[in-house]
Amino acid sequence: MTLQDVIWTIALVGMGLVALGFIHVIIQAGKPADDAASRKSAHTAHVLQAWLFAILFVGFVAGSWATLRHFPIPPQHRDLDVKQVVDVVGRQWSWQMTPASVKAGSPVEFRVRSDDVNHGFALYAPDGRIVTQTQAMPGFTNKLVYTFAEPGTYVVQCLEYCGLGHGPMKTTLEVVAAQGE
C-alpha cells in the first residue's frame, strides 16, 4: 500500500466519523433532556473532544515526522561534504552552470542563486520527469544535493514565471558514467 493510499484511507475514515457525528447530533436534536442528562451529555462531548484532539495531534506529529525526516534539505549555512559542486546562476532569461558536466553515482551539490529576480531551478531527467528543484533567489544561495543514478542529458528549466523570456529559459547538464562503469 502506497503512502497516498494510506492517506486516502485515513481521510475517508475521518470523513465517515464526521458524518456519524452529524447523524448523532441530528438524531439527538429532537429529544427533550433534563438538567442531569444535559450535563452528562456535555461532559461526554468534552471528553470526546479532548480525546479526538489528542489523537489528531499525535497523528499529525507522527505523520509529519515520518514523512519529513527523509526530506532532502541540506544544511544551508555550512560547508557540505560533497566532491562535485555545480555553481548555478539564474538571470533573465538564462542559466549559467559551472561545470556543465557531472558524474553519475555520487552526490552533486548545486549552489543556486539569481542575479535579478526569483527563478525556479528544476532538473528534468532524460525521460522528461522532474527529479529535483529549488528556488534561485537574489541575495541568497540555496544548496541542493542530488545523486544522479543514470547518465544522460538532463534539462534545467525555470519553474517560476520571470518575464517574457521565461519559456525558453533552459539549459542542459551532462551526467556521465563514473569511471569503471
Summary of the structure (lengths in Angstrom):
residues: 181
radius of gyration: 26.0
end to end distance: 34.6
largest distance: 83.6
contacts: 438
relative contact order: 0.13
helix: 34%
strand: 33%
